[in-house]
Amino acid sequence: MSRAELAGQDGRFAAGADGTNPGGAGAAAGGRPSARRVWPLFRSEVLMTFRRWRTLALLGVLAAVPVLVGIAVRIETGGADDGGGGGGGPAFISQITNNGLFLVFTSLAVTLPFFLPMTVGVVAGDSVAGEAGAGTLRYLLVAPAGRTRLLLVKFAGTMVFCLAATLVVAVFALGTGVLLFPVGEVTLLSGTTVPFSDGLLRALAIAVAVALSLTGLAALGLFVSTLTNSGIAAMATTVGLLLTVQIVDTVPQLHAVHPYLFTHYWLSFADLLRAPVYWEELLRNAGVQALYAAVFGSAAWARFTTRDITA
Amino acid sequence: MGRQPSAEAVIETRGLSKTYRGGRPAVDGLDLSVPRGSVFGFLGPNGSGKTTTIRMLLGLIDATGGSARLLGEPMPRAAGRVLPRVGALIEGPALYGFLSGRGNLRRYDAADPTADPRTRDARVEAALERVGLSAAAGKKAKAYSLGMKQRLGIAAALLQPRELLVLDEPTNGLDPQGMREIRSLVRALAQDGTTVFLSSHLLDEIEQVCSHTAVMNRGRLVTQGTVAEMSAGARGRLSVTTPDGADAMRVLKGHGLSDLATAESPEGQTVTGELPGPGEPPGGPPPDLADLNAALVRAGVRVRAFGVTRASLEDVFVSLTGEGFDVAG
């Protein structure tokens, strides 16, 4: 491995195969984070996230929720149909006994208010602050990962976790539902009946919609994470903000701000279970998430690219 | 660039300053010049601004004044071009405890956009080999001892062929054997043409491996130059052990020694004095030690021991930064 070989691969080190490259010679165009340059770090980030016991424990908790809900419904109803609808409880819970696929929708409705976003808060809050606290951030930056590139990778990694977490809930719910309850044609909220395969596709679409619903929170967590050198503090702040927003969303007197809360349209995913699909709230949700991602993404970038790394 | 590469400065700062919010300057008008190919010892008491300087050079901290150039390019603007050619160990190693030693190096290598993923495994193994960690490469880094972590940190700095290595306290936490290995590693790297910028509080270490040195105190550069110049700046002290202390003093004084002192010792009295520097007295040659000894004997002084203690870098350092033990605040 000589510098000459490196020069060949990279085209940046114009001169100096003898190890005495006089610096300025390599002043070729540099710096735009192209896909080729981002990919290895992104891959490393994702591998590292899912290699941590903490991540696996969070996913384990998420996997346990649908299993517990399924078993509870099974025991409670003894397999008999209570003709449901007015029984209260989480959305779709009364339909589970007719069709195990509804356990997917119930589980997402149960985990979306807190469990799912809390795990995202942990991963997003720890993303930069954890590296800073451990001191690894300075080595990534002198590698040089590049501050913008690192932030993009951290955000993308968090989004991968959002999708994985949602899919874990959905897949375990589907498995439990199929094992404990009958499955078959799906009666949608609008009364139409569609084949089971159509129902499965809608379940997948709902999982993706739920994962995208977490974008705003991921951006918020990333921003908080750039403010501190303590991963724990960033996680706690992010989860605290989530709880606050959820509480504000339930106070009727504050209805004027509700449409701007990133949690407000979270349950809009149910509209994918209509034929035709009601797009209005789904699109509003997408809009709110995009807005949060833009605002807090920019704030995180502004903060992180100008900050002194002293840890 | 008409200059010789060897004469070119690898690190060059002009009036580099950093003032943290509401404090006195941590680094104040630093003009540092590190020649290519040197092993540069960067000295200073705790809190003198060494680490802040290193962080500014590497683009981790923004300077509040002045400018810094690394490998001829402005920092932090050219960080993306310059830093792949720089390896660094900053304030001790930082590792992912849940990854193996090998996993840590892969992670850091993946963060370098110029690193070729196809050669990654080979380069990681070579770096592990170079610091003697191959056998422990599969262990989780949290199970590493301080010395092993230090070695892994140095391995991370050696993942690519570098033009400049910035090593902040590289022998911290190492056993004597490890220190020797790191010193010989530094020498070997320097022989390959890598410039090594070494910060250390172990002065004999600097004296052993460094060609150049600079001393910081309270955010300012006190001196910089070659190690030989620095040591030469401080004169040696002559030490004579004899039962005839008073006569010895008289003779030595007559030959131009200054700052004479007598101390009682088991073998009689030990007279010490500072040898005159070159050109003192003006015009005259510096006294030959053999002549001094002969003069003592001629004057009837019975000499039991006779020798010169060279000023160590430590003496120079203390004379420049003061004796005080208190951290500069």
Interface residues (C-beta under 8 A of the other chain):
Chain A: M1 S2 R3 L6 Q9 D10 R12 F13 G16 D18 G19 T20 N21 P22 G23 G24 A25 G26 A27 A28 G30 G31 P33 R37 V38 P40 L41 R43 S44 M48 R51 R52 W53 A134 G135 T136 R138 Y139 L140 L141 V142 A143 P144 A145 G146 R149 L150 T306 D308 I309 T310
Chain B: M1 P5 S6 E8 V10 R36 G37 R55 L58 G59 L60 I61 D62 L71 G72 E73 A78 A79 G80 R81 V82 L83 P84 R85 V86 A88 I90 E91 G92 A94 L95 Y96 G97 F98 L99 R106 R107 Y108 D109 A110 A111 D112 P113 T114 A115 D116 P117 T119 A122 R123 A126 A156 Q160 P161 E163 D192 G193 T194
